[in-house]
Amino acid sequence: MGERPLEALVAVKVDNAEPARPQIGIGAARYLFEVPVEGGMTRFLALFAPGDGLVGPVRSARPVDVDLLPALSDVLVSTGGRPFVMGPLEAQGVELVGSDPEDNELQTLERPAPHNLFVSLAGLPEPTERPSPLPRGESTAGEPTEEAIEVPYADPVTWTYTDGVYTREVGGEVATIFPEFSAEPVAFTTETVVVME
C-alpha cells in the first residue's frame, strides 16, 4: 500500500430521507459515507475540498460521527445534534458549523422543513490537513467486483456497474442528484463503492 496523501476536507451531514431527494452538490464530495440511522433511514457524511457550491439538505449529526469524523475532518456542518454527540465532537477539536440557531451559515430553500437547509462551501472555516482515510494502491482485503452491489437498507440500494461507473438505484429506480443549485438533475454515479460491515 502506498503513502496516504494529506487532505484538508470539510464534512457536511446530509439528509437522505425521501423528501430530501434529490440532494444538491453531493456528487462533488471527495468521500461520501452512507450510514444507517433511526427508523431504517440513512444519512450521508459528505467530505469536500474547500471551495464553493451549495450542499444539502443539511441535517443533524449522529453517534457514528463521533467515531468516524475526527479521522477525516475537523470541520462539521450540521444542524446540531444530541449533547452526547456534539460534546464529544467538540472535545476532539471538531469545529461545529450551523449547529447554533443564532448562526446564519445555513440557507433556506423552498423545500418542506426540516429538509430545507443548505450550506455554501464558500466561507466555511479552513480545515486542517490530515492523512487520507483510504490508502493508495490496491486493497489487501475484500473482493473487487464489477457486478451490481446490493446494500440491504430498509429502502434497498443497488449500485449497478456500467461503462466504468456505478449508478445508484433506490427501490429499483435510478437515484438523481443536482450537481449544483441551478442545474438539472443527473443520475447519482460514482467510480468506487466500498461496503463495510
C-alpha positions in Angstrom: 0.0 0.0 0.0 1.3 3.5 -0.8 1.7 6.6 1.3 -1.6 8.3 2.3 -1.7 11.8 0.9 -2.7 14.7 3.2 -6.1 16.2 2.6 -7.9 19.2 4.1 -11.6 18.3 3.9 -14.9 19.9 5.2 -17.6 17.5 6.4 -21.3 18.1 5.8 -24.1 15.9 7.3 -26.6 15.4 4.5 -30.2 14.3 4.7 -31.3 11.2 2.8 -35.0 11.0 3.7 -37.2 10.7 0.7 -38.4 14.4 0.9 -34.7 15.4 0.9 -34.1 14.0 -2.6 -32.6 14.9 -5.0 -29.8 16.3 -2.9 -27.7 19.2 -4.1 -23.9 19.1 -4.5 -23.1 15.7 -3.0 -21.7 14.5 -6.4 -18.7 16.7 -5.8 -17.8 15.1 -2.5 -14.3 13.6 -2.2 -15.7 10.9 0.0 -19.3 10.1 0.8 -20.2 7.8 3.6 -23.8 6.5 3.9 -24.7 5.2 7.4 -27.9 3.8 8.9 -29.8 6.0 11.4 -33.1 5.5 13.2 -36.2 4.2 11.5 -34.3 2.3 8.8 -33.3 5.5 7.1 -29.7 6.6 6.2 -27.8 9.8 6.2 -24.6 10.9 4.3 -21.4 12.3 5.7 -20.0 14.1 2.7 -16.4 15.4 2.7 -15.4 18.2 0.4 -12.2 20.0 -0.5 -12.6 23.7 0.4 -14.3 25.6 -2.4 -17.7 26.8 -3.4 -21.0 25.3 -4.2 -24.3 24.7 -2.4 -24.7 21.4 -0.5 -27.6 19.8 1.3 -30.1 19.4 2.7 -28.1 19.6 6.0 -29.3 17.6 8.9 -28.1 16.7 12.4 -25.1 14.7 13.5 -25.4 11.2 14.7 -23.4 9.0 17.2 -21.4 7.3 14.4 -19.9 10.7 13.6 -18.1 10.8 17.0 -16.1 7.8 15.9 -15.8 8.5 12.1 -15.4 12.2 11.8 -12.2 13.1 13.7 -10.1 10.9 11.4 -11.5 12.7 8.4 -12.0 16.4 9.2 -12.0 19.0 12.0 -14.9 21.0 10.5 -18.5 19.7 10.5 -21.6 21.4 9.1 -24.8 20.1 10.6 -28.0 21.3 12.2 -26.7 20.2 15.6 -27.3 17.0 17.4 -27.8 15.5 20.8 -25.4 16.6 23.6 -23.8 13.1 23.7 -22.9 13.6 20.1 -21.9 17.3 19.9 -20.0 17.3 23.2 -17.5 14.5 22.2 -17.1 16.0 18.7 -16.2 19.4 20.2 -13.9 17.7 22.8 -12.0 16.1 19.9 -11.4 19.5 18.3 -14.1 19.4 15.6 -15.3 22.9 14.7 -19.2 22.8 14.6 -20.8 25.0 12.0 -24.6 25.5 11.7 -25.5 23.9 15.0 -26.1 27.2 16.8 -29.5 28.7 15.8 -28.0 32.2 16.2 -25.6 31.5 13.4 -26.6 32.2 9.8 -24.4 29.8 7.8 -27.3 27.7 6.7 -29.6 28.9 3.9 -33.3 28.1 3.5 -34.6 26.8 0.2 -38.2 26.2 -0.8 -38.5 22.6 0.4 -40.6 21.2 3.2 -38.9 21.6 6.7 -36.7 20.1 8.0 -35.3 19.2 4.6 -34.8 22.8 3.5 -31.4 23.9 5.0 -28.4 24.1 2.8 -24.8 25.4 3.1 -22.5 27.2 0.8 -19.0 25.7 1.0 -17.5 29.2 0.3 -16.5 30.9 3.5 -16.5 27.9 5.8 -13.7 27.5 8.3 -10.4 26.2 6.9 -10.0 22.5 7.7 -6.7 21.1 8.9 -4.8 18.7 6.7 -4.8 15.0 7.8 -3.9 11.7 6.1 -6.4 10.5 3.5 -8.7 7.9 5.2 -8.1 5.5 2.3 -4.6 4.3 1.4 -3.3 4.5 -2.1 -2.8 1.3 -4.1 -4.7 -2.0 -4.1 -6.6 -3.1 -1.0 -5.5 -6.4 0.6 -9.0 -7.1 2.0 -12.3 -7.5 0.3 -13.2 -8.6 -3.2 -13.3 -6.2 -6.1 -16.3 -6.6 -8.4 -17.9 -5.1 -11.4 -21.2 -6.7 -10.6 -24.2 -4.9 -9.1 -23.8 -4.3 -5.4 -26.9 -4.6 -3.2 -27.0 -2.9 0.2 -29.9 -4.2 2.3 -31.1 -1.0 3.9 -34.8 -0.7 4.7 -35.1 1.2 1.4 -32.9 -1.2 -0.7 -30.0 0.4 -2.5 -28.3 -1.1 -5.6 -25.2 0.2 -7.3 -25.1 -1.1 -10.9 -21.8 -1.1 -12.7 -21.8 0.0 -16.4 -19.1 1.7 -18.5 -16.7 2.3 -15.7 -19.1 3.8 -13.2 -21.6 2.6 -10.5 -25.2 4.1 -10.7 -27.3 4.3 -7.6 -30.8 2.8 -7.6 -33.2 3.1 -4.7 -36.2 0.8 -4.7 -35.5 -0.1 -8.3 -35.4 3.5 -9.5 -32.3 5.4 -10.7 -31.4 7.9 -8.0 -30.7 11.5 -9.1 -28.9 14.5 -7.6 -28.5 18.1 -8.5 -24.8 18.8 -9.4 -25.4 22.4 -8.3 -28.4 24.6 -7.4 -29.3 25.8 -10.9 -28.6 22.6 -12.7 -30.9 19.8 -14.0 -30.8 16.6 -12.0 -28.4 13.8 -13.1 -28.0 10.2 -12.3 -26.2 9.6 -9.0 -23.0 7.9 -10.0 -19.5 7.1 -8.6 -16.4 5.3 -9.8 -15.9 3.4 -6.5 -18.2 1.9 -3.9 -16.9 0.3 -0.7 -19.3 -1.6 1.5 -18.2 -2.2 5.2 -20.0 -4.2 7.8 
